[in-house]
Amino acid sequence: MLITTLIASCYPNPTKSNQNQKPEDNNLEANQSVSNLVYQDIIEKPQLEVLIFPVGISPDINSQNSIPLLSSRQTEKNNNIYNLIFYHKTTDKSHLLLNKKAIINSFELIEIKTSNQEQPSPTKKYWLYRIIDKDTNNDGKLTPEDAVIGYISTGDGKNLVQVTPDNTQMKSWKLIPDMNAVLIFVTYDSNSDKQFNSSDRTAYIRVNLEKPELGQDMFNRELEQKMRGILEK
């Protein structure tokens, strides 16, 4: 029997080495000088051994609603989150989630427990993120109109893995306890117009929580073509 608990910590508007940055990533950094780091509200979950500190910047050229803040301790919910600091409450050690420039569009805690009479196991905890890390529409900013990629880490903010394909937008997700998996609904930029809308192909991506990695479409093109052929009769 599987017991699941979902706890959301979403905010308004992975790790790859800086050596893999494309020219547009460098241009974004060149166009914006960071004048102030802004620490937003601390995330504390009793079931976790870490505190989470969301970090933004001010002024923020990527946010239309950004308001320059005078103090690094001020909180402005209209500002984007560019990184998370995970602080371990017992060891007093801390680390960053990301090692590159990106916007964390949202993040949610997933808890899943596999239990049986023979061998009960502890609850496993994961963070599921929506991250904008490329200026896919070439407007010089990172915005929700760009690709929004799904990532998963362990509950302590380590082992970050990309789980949805490049050049897609993660729209929604559903935990399936019996499969020990997350099904993620995405939109592809299938017509390569640098937009994500109703004219683009959509799909469900399956991600195995036992070993998170880049997911694959649940349904192959042959099945989709067959269904399309039935509907067009």
TORKOL-4160 file (C-alpha; in steps of 0.2 Angstrom, whole numbers, padded with zeros to 4 digits, m for minus):
233
<pt num="1" X="0000" Y="0000" Z="0000"/>
<pt num="2" X="0007" Y="0017" Z="m0004"/>
<pt num="3" X="0003" Y="0033" Z="0006"/>
<pt num="4" X="0007" Y="0050" Z="m0001"/>
<pt num="5" X="0007" Y="0068" Z="0005"/>
<pt num="6" X="0009" Y="0083" Z="m0006"/>
<pt num="7" X="0014" Y="0100" Z="0001"/>
<pt num="8" X="0016" Y="0114" Z="m0011"/>
<pt num="9" X="0027" Y="0129" Z="m0009"/>
<pt num="10" X="0024" Y="0139" Z="m0025"/>
<pt num="11" X="0030" Y="0156" Z="m0030"/>
<pt num="12" X="0025" Y="0168" Z="m0044"/>
<pt num="13" X="0035" Y="0170" Z="m0056"/>
<pt num="14" X="0100" Y="0113" Z="m0068"/>
<pt num="15" X="0110" Y="0109" Z="m0066"/>
<pt num="16" X="0122" Y="0110" Z="m0081"/>
<pt num="17" X="0140" Y="0117" Z="m0080"/>
<pt num="18" X="0143" Y="0135" Z="m0085"/>
<pt num="19" X="0154" Y="0128" Z="m0099"/>
<pt num="20" X="0138" Y="0122" Z="m0108"/>
<pt num="21" X="0130" Y="0139" Z="m0108"/>
<pt num="22" X="0124" Y="0145" Z="m0125"/>
<pt num="23" X="0128" Y="0163" Z="m0131"/>
<pt num="24" X="0111" Y="0169" Z="m0127"/>
<pt num="25" X="0114" Y="0164" Z="m0108"/>
<pt num="26" X="0130" Y="0175" Z="m0108"/>
<pt num="27" X="0121" Y="0189" Z="m0116"/>
<pt num="28" X="0108" Y="0189" Z="m0102"/>
<pt num="29" X="0121" Y="0190" Z="m0089"/>
<pt num="30" X="0130" Y="0204" Z="m0098"/>
<pt num="31" X="0114" Y="0214" Z="m0099"/>
<pt num="32" X="0110" Y="0213" Z="m0080"/>
<pt num="33" X="0121" Y="0218" Z="m0066"/>
<pt num="34" X="0116" Y="0212" Z="m0049"/>
<pt num="35" X="0114" Y="0226" Z="m0037"/>
<pt num="36" X="0106" Y="0217" Z="m0022"/>
<pt num="37" X="0102" Y="0200" Z="m0017"/>
<pt num="38" X="0085" Y="0198" Z="m0010"/>
<pt num="39" X="0080" Y="0184" Z="0003"/>
<pt num="40" X="0062" Y="0180" Z="0002"/>
<pt num="41" X="0052" Y="0171" Z="0015"/>
<pt num="42" X="0060" Y="0156" Z="0023"/>
<pt num="43" X="0053" Y="0139" Z="0019"/>
<pt num="44" X="0052" Y="0127" Z="0034"/>
<pt num="45" X="0045" Y="0110" Z="0034"/>
<pt num="46" X="0045" Y="0100" Z="0050"/>
<pt num="47" X="0048" Y="0083" Z="0041"/>
<pt num="48" X="0064" Y="0090" Z="0033"/>
<pt num="49" X="0081" Y="0093" Z="0040"/>
<pt num="50" X="0084" Y="0108" Z="0030"/>
<pt num="51" X="0078" Y="0126" Z="0029"/>
<pt num="52" X="0076" Y="0134" Z="0012"/>
<pt num="53" X="0080" Y="0152" Z="0008"/>
<pt num="54" X="0073" Y="0158" Z="m0009"/>
<pt num="55" X="0085" Y="0171" Z="m0017"/>
<pt num="56" X="0080" Y="0185" Z="m0029"/>
<pt num="57" X="0089" Y="0200" Z="m0036"/>
<pt num="58" X="0084" Y="0219" Z="m0036"/>
<pt num="59" X="0082" Y="0227" Z="m0048"/>
<pt num="60" X="0076" Y="0212" Z="m0059"/>
<pt num="61" X="0075" Y="0216" Z="m0077"/>
<pt num="62" X="0066" Y="0199" Z="m0080"/>
<pt num="63" X="0051" Y="0204" Z="m0070"/>
<pt num="64" X="0038" Y="0217" Z="m0076"/>
<pt num="65" X="0032" Y="0220" Z="m0058"/>
<pt num="66" X="0049" Y="0221" Z="m0050"/>
<pt num="67" X="0051" Y="0235" Z="m0037"/>
<pt num="68" X="0069" Y="0240" Z="m0032"/>
<pt num="69" X="0072" Y="0235" Z="m0014"/>
<pt num="70" X="0083" Y="0245" Z="m0002"/>
<pt num="71" X="0087" Y="0230" Z="0009"/>
<pt num="72" X="0093" Y="0212" Z="0006"/>
<pt num="73" X="0081" Y="0207" Z="0020"/>
<pt num="74" X="0065" Y="0214" Z="0012"/>
<pt num="75" X="0053" Y="0202" Z="0003"/>
<pt num="76" X="0044" Y="0207" Z="m0013"/>
<pt num="77" X="0033" Y="0193" Z="m0019"/>
<pt num="78" X="0033" Y="0200" Z="m0037"/>
<pt num="79" X="0052" Y="0197" Z="m0038"/>
<pt num="80" X="0058" Y="0181" Z="m0047"/>
<pt num="81" X="0067" Y="0167" Z="m0037"/>
<pt num="82" X="0084" Y="0164" Z="m0045"/>
<pt num="83" X="0091" Y="0151" Z="m0033"/>
<pt num="84" X="0087" Y="0142" Z="m0017"/>
<pt num="85" X="0099" Y="0140" Z="m0002"/>
<pt num="86" X="0097" Y="0124" Z="0008"/>
<pt num="87" X="0103" Y="0126" Z="0026"/>
<pt num="88" X="0105" Y="0110" Z="0036"/>
<pt num="89" X="0098" Y="0113" Z="0053"/>
<pt num="90" X="0110" Y="0100" Z="0062"/>
<pt num="91" X="0126" Y="0102" Z="0053"/>
<pt num="92" X="0125" Y="0121" Z="0050"/>
<pt num="93" X="0130" Y="0118" Z="0032"/>
<pt num="94" X="0122" Y="0126" Z="0017"/>
<pt num="95" X="0122" Y="0124" Z="m0002"/>
<pt num="96" X="0114" Y="0131" Z="m0018"/>
<pt num="97" X="0102" Y="0122" Z="m0028"/>
<pt num="98" X="0108" Y="0129" Z="m0045"/>
<pt num="99" X="0125" Y="0133" Z="m0052"/>
<pt num="100" X="0118" Y="0143" Z="m0067"/>
<pt num="101" X="0107" Y="0158" Z="m0070"/>
<pt num="102" X="0088" Y="0153" Z="m0070"/>
<pt num="103" X="0071" Y="0157" Z="m0063"/>
<pt num="104" X="0063" Y="0145" Z="m0052"/>
<pt num="105" X="0045" Y="0147" Z="m0057"/>
<pt num="106" X="0038" Y="0135" Z="m0043"/>
<pt num="107" X="0043" Y="0121" Z="m0032"/>
<pt num="108" X="0033" Y="0108" Z="m0023"/>
<pt num="109" X="0037" Y="0094" Z="m0010"/>
<pt num="110" X="0032" Y="0076" Z="m0014"/>
<pt num="111" X="0032" Y="0063" Z="0000"/>
<pt num="112" X="0029" Y="0045" Z="m0004"/>
<pt num="113" X="0029" Y="0030" Z="0008"/>
<pt num="114" X="0030" Y="0012" Z="0003"/>
<pt num="115" X="0023" Y="0001" Z="0017"/>
<pt num="116" X="0020" Y="m0017" Z="0019"/>
<pt num="117" X="0020" Y="m0029" Z="0033"/>
<pt num="118" X="0036" Y="m0038" Z="0029"/>
<pt num="119" X="0047" Y="m0023" Z="0026"/>
<pt num="120" X="0041" Y="m0006" Z="0030"/>
<pt num="121" X="0051" Y="0008" Z="0022"/>
<pt num="122" X="0054" Y="0026" Z="0027"/>
<pt num="123" X="0045" Y="0041" Z="0018"/>
<pt num="124" X="0055" Y="0047" Z="0003"/>
<pt num="125" X="0054" Y="0066" Z="0000"/>
<pt num="126" X="0057" Y="0075" Z="m0017"/>
<pt num="127" X="0056" Y="0092" Z="m0023"/>
<pt num="128" X="0048" Y="0095" Z="m0040"/>
<pt num="129" X="0053" Y="0111" Z="m0049"/>
<pt num="130" X="0047" Y="0122" Z="m0064"/>
<pt num="131" X="0063" Y="0131" Z="m0070"/>
<pt num="132" X="0066" Y="0143" Z="m0084"/>
<pt num="133" X="0084" Y="0142" Z="m0089"/>
<pt num="134" X="0085" Y="0147" Z="m0107"/>
<pt num="135" X="0078" Y="0163" Z="m0117"/>
<pt num="136" X="0069" Y="0152" Z="m0130"/>
<pt num="137" X="0060" Y="0166" Z="m0138"/>
<pt num="138" X="0075" Y="0177" Z="m0139"/>
<pt num="139" X="0067" Y="0192" Z="m0131"/>
<pt num="140" X="0083" Y="0195" Z="m0120"/>
<pt num="141" X="0074" Y="0190" Z="m0104"/>
<pt num="142" X="0069" Y="0174" Z="m0094"/>
<pt num="143" X="0050" Y="0174" Z="m0093"/>
<pt num="144" X="0035" Y="0162" Z="m0092"/>
<pt num="145" X="0034" Y="0163" Z="m0111"/>
<pt num="146" X="0050" Y="0154" Z="m0112"/>
<pt num="147" X="0052" Y="0135" Z="m0110"/>
<pt num="148" X="0048" Y="0129" Z="m0092"/>
<pt num="149" X="0057" Y="0113" Z="m0088"/>
<pt num="150" X="0054" Y="0101" Z="m0075"/>
<pt num="151" X="0067" Y="0096" Z="m0062"/>
<pt num="152" X="0068" Y="0084" Z="m0047"/>
<pt num="153" X="0079" Y="0084" Z="m0032"/>
<pt num="154" X="0080" Y="0075" Z="m0016"/>
<pt num="155" X="0071" Y="0083" Z="m0001"/>
<pt num="156" X="0088" Y="0090" Z="0005"/>
<pt num="157" X="0090" Y="0099" Z="m0012"/>
<pt num="158" X="0103" Y="0088" Z="m0019"/>
<pt num="159" X="0105" Y="0077" Z="m0034"/>
<pt num="160" X="0095" Y="0089" Z="m0045"/>
<pt num="161" X="0090" Y="0080" Z="m0062"/>
<pt num="162" X="0081" Y="0087" Z="m0077"/>
<pt num="163" X="0065" Y="0076" Z="m0080"/>
<pt num="164" X="0056" Y="0085" Z="m0095"/>
<pt num="165" X="0063" Y="0088" Z="m0112"/>
<pt num="166" X="0071" Y="0104" Z="m0118"/>
<pt num="167" X="0060" Y="0116" Z="m0127"/>
<pt num="168" X="0044" Y="0111" Z="m0118"/>
<pt num="169" X="0033" Y="0119" Z="m0105"/>
<pt num="170" X="0029" Y="0109" Z="m0090"/>
<pt num="171" X="0010" Y="0113" Z="m0087"/>
<pt num="172" X="0004" Y="0101" Z="m0073"/>
<pt num="173" X="0008" Y="0085" Z="m0065"/>
<pt num="174" X="0000" Y="0070" Z="m0055"/>
<pt num="175" X="0008" Y="0058" Z="m0043"/>
<pt num="176" X="0003" Y="0040" Z="m0046"/>
<pt num="177" X="0007" Y="0030" Z="m0030"/>
<pt num="178" X="0004" Y="0013" Z="m0037"/>
<pt num="179" X="0017" Y="0016" Z="m0051"/>
<pt num="180" X="0029" Y="0026" Z="m0039"/>
<pt num="181" X="0030" Y="0039" Z="m0053"/>
<pt num="182" X="0025" Y="0056" Z="m0058"/>
<pt num="183" X="0016" Y="0060" Z="m0074"/>
<pt num="184" X="0020" Y="0077" Z="m0081"/>
<pt num="185" X="0009" Y="0086" Z="m0094"/>
<pt num="186" X="0020" Y="0096" Z="m0106"/>
<pt num="187" X="0018" Y="0107" Z="m0122"/>
<pt num="188" X="0031" Y="0105" Z="m0135"/>
<pt num="189" X="0036" Y="0119" Z="m0147"/>
<pt num="190" X="0032" Y="0107" Z="m0161"/>
<pt num="191" X="0030" Y="0120" Z="m0175"/>
<pt num="192" X="0047" Y="0129" Z="m0169"/>
<pt num="193" X="0039" Y="0146" Z="m0169"/>
<pt num="194" X="0047" Y="0150" Z="m0151"/>
<pt num="195" X="0029" Y="0150" Z="m0143"/>
<pt num="196" X="0019" Y="0137" Z="m0133"/>
<pt num="197" X="0001" Y="0138" Z="m0138"/>
<pt num="198" X="m0014" Y="0127" Z="m0143"/>
<pt num="199" X="m0006" Y="0124" Z="m0160"/>
<pt num="200" X="0008" Y="0114" Z="m0152"/>
<pt num="201" X="0009" Y="0096" Z="m0148"/>
<pt num="202" X="0006" Y="0090" Z="m0130"/>
<pt num="203" X="0011" Y="0074" Z="m0121"/>
<pt num="204" X="0012" Y="0066" Z="m0104"/>
<pt num="205" X="0030" Y="0062" Z="m0098"/>
<pt num="206" X="0032" Y="0048" Z="m0086"/>
<pt num="207" X="0046" Y="0050" Z="m0072"/>
<pt num="208" X="0050" Y="0035" Z="m0061"/>
<pt num="209" X="0053" Y="0042" Z="m0043"/>
<pt num="210" X="0064" Y="0027" Z="m0039"/>
<pt num="211" X="0077" Y="0033" Z="m0051"/>
<pt num="212" X="0073" Y="0051" Z="m0058"/>
<pt num="213" X="0079" Y="0054" Z="m0075"/>
<pt num="214" X="0074" Y="0063" Z="m0091"/>
<pt num="215" X="0057" Y="0056" Z="m0094"/>
<pt num="216" X="0050" Y="0049" Z="m0111"/>
<pt num="217" X="0033" Y="0052" Z="m0119"/>
<pt num="218" X="0020" Y="0039" Z="m0112"/>
<pt num="219" X="0012" Y="0036" Z="m0129"/>
<pt num="220" X="0022" Y="0034" Z="m0146"/>
<pt num="221" X="0019" Y="0043" Z="m0162"/>
<pt num="222" X="0011" Y="0028" Z="m0170"/>
<pt num="223" X="m0003" Y="0027" Z="m0157"/>
<pt num="224" X="m0006" Y="0046" Z="m0159"/>
<pt num="225" X="m0007" Y="0044" Z="m0177"/>
<pt num="226" X="m0019" Y="0030" Z="m0176"/>
<pt num="227" X="m0030" Y="0040" Z="m0164"/>
<pt num="228" X="m0029" Y="0055" Z="m0176"/>
<pt num="229" X="m0035" Y="0044" Z="m0190"/>
<pt num="230" X="m0050" Y="0038" Z="m0181"/>
<pt num="231" X="m0055" Y="0055" Z="m0176"/>
<pt num="232" X="m0053" Y="0062" Z="m0194"/>
<pt num="233" X="m0065" Y="0049" Z="m0201"/>
